[in-house]
Amino acid sequence: MTLAHALRSHDTFRHEPAVPLVVTADPALRDELLRLAAAAGVTPEVAADIGGALRSWARAPVVLVGGDLAAGLADLGPDRRDGVHVVTWGATETALFRAGLALGAENVAELPRSEGWVVETLTDLGEAARPRGLVVGVVGGSGGAGATTLACALGQVAARSGDTVVIDCDPLGPGLDRVLGLDRNDGFRWDALCQTTGRLSARALRDALPRRGRLGVLTWYAGTSATLQAFAVREALSAARRGHDVVVVDLPRTPDPLVDEVVSRCDLVLIATVATVSGVASAARLCARHQGRTGLGLVLRGDRLHDHEVAAATGVPVLASVPHQRSLAESVDLGLGPVRNQRGPLGRACVDLLARLTDPAAMAVAVPTGLGTAA
């Protein structure tokens, strides 16, 4: 099965975008609502008169009626429908509440106090039609396992078939933009996102990140003091999932409550380890830390041990083995990322792995129980 077939259940869905309707003849209110819509990543239709409002009344998923036209529109008695909101400047007068009731409006929102609510409503609208992306965490089960390389390789391969982002949650790593050859590309890093507050739209995140084609990356600027902030991680991961087909998260090995929270938000977690006795022994400790969690699998680097031996020692199934690839470091140093082409050993392994991860039948494997020996 090809990756394109495997990712069909997470396909991007080229649906027509949901277009909300803004009804107002007040230039200041119109401009403010357009600004808030831009922050939410949507472009509304604007009706400056009641006639224009009636023409689009039924098909718009959300209607924002300005206080200046609410009473006149209510007098015409348009069909009752969900998703109608009256928006006005400052304090609301009793007459405006009456107009809202006549329209069947769900509420009357006062600007600027309700700016956040308007943005959230429009953000949810713009992203509702898109299926949530697959979130895959990658963590090193032992030193030298190449977890960061695997995360970047999965991102490169997944981006051949859909929008993909690789998120760096390892402050002590090399920086995923450098591994992917995107370190000179403009775009937001964690440093900027940690300065923002409020809801982050999927489109805003997708457009703001350094990217090449359909692959984006979220990491730190080189040479900065790298730390994770809980609110920024939660918002970024949520927006990434709403706006991408595949989200790959590079996780640190060090215990941390925030990292544990990120792990809990992953659909699948891959533990990369070298196929040696010491490597598997180290991976077994990490597997024990996540004992009882579903969606856990091992990716072996090398072939010195058999898959069933490693699975018996760790209690976690082996999903893939990644062979050694010559010129891997050269490919990264040239800014091409770890996967120069999908015909190489690493590329083929990632294609097969992603196909398996996105196929529920293939993932329905029995997890071995009990401990054995790794050699």
N, C-alpha and C positions, 0 to 999 in steps of 0.2 A: 504494500500500500504506500502511495506517495505521500509526502508531507501535505500537499494541497488537499488530498482526500482526507487525511487525518485531521486537518484543521477545519474541515467543513462545518463541524458543529460549533466552531467559534468564528465563523466567517464574518467578514465585515459587512456583510449586510449593507449593501449600498442602498439603504432605504432613502426615500425622499425625506429631507429634513423637516421636522415639525416647525411650522412658522406661526408664532403667536401674533395676535392683532393688537395694535395700540390705537386707541380712538381718542384723539384730542386735537383741538385747534389752537392750543396754547403752545407757542414755539418753545418757551422755556421748559414746560413739562415734557414736551416731545423730546427735546434734546437730552433731558435728564434720563428719561426712560430708554432712549437709544444708548446712552452711556452705560446704564445698568445692564442692558441686554448684551452689549459688547463684552462686558465683564463676565457675563454668563456664557459667552460663546455662541449666541444665537443672533439672527438678524430678523427682526419682526417686520410685518407689514404695517404701514401707518395709514390710517384713515383720518383725514382732517375734517370730515363732515359726517353727518348721520347717514346719508345715502351710501357712502363708501363703507361705513360700518356694517350696514345691513347686508351688503353684497358678500362680505366675508364672514358674517356672524356665525354661520352654521359650521363652516369647515375649519376654523381656527381652533387649535387645541386649548388655548388660553386667550382670554380677552381682557386687556387692561383698559378700562374706560376712564378717561380723564374726568375730573369733577366738573369741568367746564361744559361737557356735553352729556353728562349723565342724565340730567332731568329731561332734556329734549329727546334723548334716545328712549327713555322710559315711557314718554308720552306716546311713542309709536308702538309700544308693546311687542317687541321682538319675542320670538319663541324662547321659552325657558330652556336653559341648558346649564351644564356644569362648567366650571372653570372661568367664571366671570368675576372680575375684581374691579372695584372702583378705586382710583388712585388720585390723591389730591395733595396740594401743598398745605402744610401747617395744620391747625386744628380743624376738625370736621364739624360742619353745621348740621342741625337737625334735618334740614331740607335735603341734604345730601344722603343722609341715612335713609330717608323715605324713597329717594330715587333708587338707591341701591336695592332696597327691598322690592321695589317694582320691577327691577331688572332681574331679580333672583340672584343678585351678587352674593358671593360667599363671604366677603368682608369689604371694609373700606380701609385702605392703607394710607397712612399719612407720611409724606416725605418731608424732611429727610430721615425721620425716625425709622421708617420701614424699608430703607434701602437694602439692608441685608436680606430681609424676607423676599423682596422682589428678585434679587439676584439668585437666591436659592430656588425660588419657584421656576425661574426661567432656566436655571442650570439643570434641574431635574427634568424639565421638558426637553431640553436639547439632547440629553443623554439617555432618555427612557427607551428609545427604540433600539439601542445598541446592546447586544448581549454582553454580559460581563466576561472579561478576558480570563484566561487561564493563568494562575499565579504559581510559579515554580520557584521554590527556594533551593539554593545550592550552598552547601557548607562542607568544609574540609573535615573529613573524619580522622585524618592524620596529616602530619607535616609533609609537604612536597607532593600532595595529591593533585594539585592543579585545579582546585575548586574555582578560582577566579577565571582561569582559562576556560574551563567547562562552561561557566555561566556566560561568558562572552561568546563562546562558540555557539551555544544554544540560541542566544539572541541573534547572531548573524544568520543562522540557518532559518529560524522562525520568521525573520524579516523578509525572506524570499517569498513568503506566502501571505503576510499580513502585517499590520502595524504592531511593532514590538518595542519594548523598552527594557533596558537592563538597569536595575537600581542597585547602587553601591551602599550597603549597610555595614561595611567593614572599614572603620576609620583608619586601620593600620595597613590596609591593602595598598597596592601600587596606584590605584586610581583607574577605574574602568574606562574612562575616556582615553587614557594613554594606551591601554591594552588594545582598544578598538581603533586607535588612530584618529580619535576625535578630539584630542586635547587642544588643538588649535581652532576648533570650531566654536563660533559664538553660541551662547545660550546660558540659561540659568543653571547654577549648581546648588547644592544644599545650602551654601552660604547665603544665597539670596532668598531661597524658600523659607529659611528659618527666620527671616525678617518680616514675613507676611503673616496675616491673620485672616480668619474667616474661611469660607468654603472655597475650594480650588476646583475650577471646572476642568473637565477632561480635555477639552480642546485647548484651553489656555496652557495646560501643562504640556500637551503634545507639541504645540507650536513653539514653546519657550525653550525646550531642551536642545542641546547640541545633537545633531542627527546627521545621518547619511542615508538617503533614501527613506525607507520605512523603519529604520532602526534609530531609536533615540537612547540617550544614556543620562542617568542622574548620578552625579558623584560630587566630589569636592574640588576646589581649585588646588592646584599643586602648591605645596609649601605652606598651606594654611593649617591651623590647629583644627583637626577634624573631630567633631562631636555630633551626636544625633540628638535631636529634640523630639519628644514624643508627639506633640501636636503636628509638627511638620511631617514626620514619618507617616502618621495616620492619614493626613490629608493627601499626601503624595501617593501613597499606596492605593487609596480609594479612587483618586482621580485617574491613576494609571490603569487600574482595572476597568474603569468605565470607558476609557478611551483607547484601549489597545486589545489586540487579539491575544497576545502572549506577554506576560510580565515575568521577567527573570530577576530574582533577588539574590545578590551575593551576600551571604551571611557570615559573620565572624564566628570563630569557635569559642570565644570567651563567653562565659555565662553572663547574662544580662536580662533583667525583666523586660526591657523594651524589645530585645531580640526575640525573647520567648513569645511576646505578643505578635511580632511580625510572623514568626513561625506558625502561630495559630491561625493567621489569616491566609496562609498558603494552601492551595489545593493539594500540592505535592511538595515533598522535601527530598532532595537528592543528597546523599552523603557520599562525597568523593573520597576514595582511599586508595593507597597503593596496595597492590596484591602481594604483600609480604606479611610474615607472622607479626612483626611489630606494628605494621600499619593497621592490620585487622584488629589487633588487640586494642589499639587506640580508638579505632572506629567503634568497637563494641562498647566502650565507655560512653561515647556520644549517643549511640543507639539506646543505651539503657536510660539515658537522660530523657529521651523522648518515648519511652516505653508506653505502649497503649495508644499512641497516635496513629491514625489511619493515614494512608498516602505517604508512606515512607519507603524509600528504596535506596540501594547502593549502586554506585558507579565505580567500577574497578579500573585502576590504571595499571596496565601490565597483565600478564597471564601466568604468573608463577604459581598461583593457587587456583583450584577449581571453584566454580560458582557455588556448588552445593556445600563445599567446605566453609566458605566465607559466610553463607547464609546460616549454616548451623552454628557458627561461632558468634554471630551477631544477633540472630533472631530476626533478621530483616532480609527480604529477597534482593538478589542482584538483578538489576534491570538492564545493565549494559556493561561492556568491557571496552575501554578505550585504549587502543594500542599506541605504542610510542610512534611519534611522527617526527621525522627529520625536518630540519629547517623551520621548526615551529617558532623558535626565538627570533629567527631572521624575519619571518613574516610579520611578527609583532613589531620588531624594530623598524620595519619599512612602513609601518602605519597601515597595514592591510588587515590587522586583526588576526586571531588564531586560525580562522578558516579562510584560506586563500581561494579554495574552490571546494565544492561539495564532493568531489571525487577522491579527495584525500582521505586517509584513515579517520581523522577527527571529524571531518565533514560527514562522511558516511555514518559514523557512529551517532552523530547528533540527529541526522535525518531519521534513522531507525528509532532512536530514543524518543524523539518528539512524536513520531507516529504511534509509538506504544503509549506514551503518556496521554495522548488525546483519544485513545481508543478504549472505552470502558471495558469491552470484552477482554482486551489484551491485558488490562490492569487487574483483572479479577484473578489474581494469583494467590495461592495459599502462602501465608507468612509462616515460615518454619518456627517452631518453638523449641525451647530448651537450648542448652549450651553444649557445644562440642569442642573439638580442637581444630585449630586452623591449619594444622599441618600433620 
